[in-house]
Amino acid sequence: MTSKTQRERTYARNRSRSSEFFNRKGKERTYEKDGIFFGKLVLFILLSTLWLRFDNPLGIGPLVIHAIPVGLIIALLLVLKIEKYQFNRKIWYTALILMAILTSFTPVGIVL
């Protein structure tokens, strides 16, 4: 009889949550191609730069509204629907909000 070293068996209930992102050999599982990710990135960034600006600001009590980030709202809802992993959604939310803040100071959007 030959003695072989046996590896410890890992059952599904004992696996860590990292197995969702890595296979048993330790390689990253890719569930989305780079081209698809880049296309979504361009679409969401362009959407988040769209503002609905008012020629005459709206006054609601002491609050004065000069613009509404319509594209940001649409992009956030799309990310919520499209991305299934929470860590990806967090990255998308950060990028979208950053772009909306940066474009709030520029004359980007539709003026009413």
Beta strands, then each sheet from edge to edge (+ up, - down):
strand 1: 52-60
strand 2: 63-68
strand 3: 110-111
sheet 1: 2+ 1- 3-
end
